[in-house]
Amino acid sequence: MHEYAVTQNMVEIAVREAVAAGSKKILEIRLVIGDLSSIIDESVSMYFDFFSEGTAAQGAKLIFRRMPAKLSCIACGQEYEKPRSGFDCPSCGGEGRLTDAGREFYIESMEVE
């Protein structure tokens, strides 16, 4: 359900930025979503249709780009994408800890007219 609030905020930001740039219509919004953010693309799309109605964002195409979770090895410092299971470093076999990569949710860019 947290998609409700973040999508509402995203639409407000997109419309505000488009208006500030002198645009009347948003054609496309490119979003970056981290795999650890637990945000579901389909839910964002559904709420986007609701919140964008009657705004400059209505009818805009959403493009999602997923960012993988990354780990940093405690033993050797190697940064790597999280494997499907476990946290083992591919370089030394040490244990990795999660970094901030993979927690993203932001507007990367917009196409306006």
Secondary structure by P-SEA (a helix, b strand, c coil): caaaaaaaaaaaaaaaaaaaaccccccbbbbbbbccccccaaaaaaaaaaaacccccccbbbbbbbbbbbbbbcccccccccccccccccccccbbbbccccccccccccccc
